[in-house]
Amino acid sequence: MSNRSIIIMVLVLVGATAYLLLKSDGNIDMGGEKHGAEATHVEEAKKDAPATAPAAPAAVTDAKK
């Protein structure tokens, strides 16, 4: 594989990645890990989680008693 084809392939991949990131309308934060008041993703994940946990099978519950 020649250097020219590798450069073209890298440019195509970078262009496709940039296009997908810009068109996805995603809220992308490249600032790194957040702590404290800035970490709002935890609260959003809790809202999306189901309200109740799945019930344990009866056999497992009876064995622990």
Buried (B, 14 or more C-beta within 10 A) or exposed (E): EEEEEEEEEEEEEEEEEEEEEEEEEEEEEEEEEEEEEEEEEEEEEEEEEEEEEEEEEEEEEEEEE
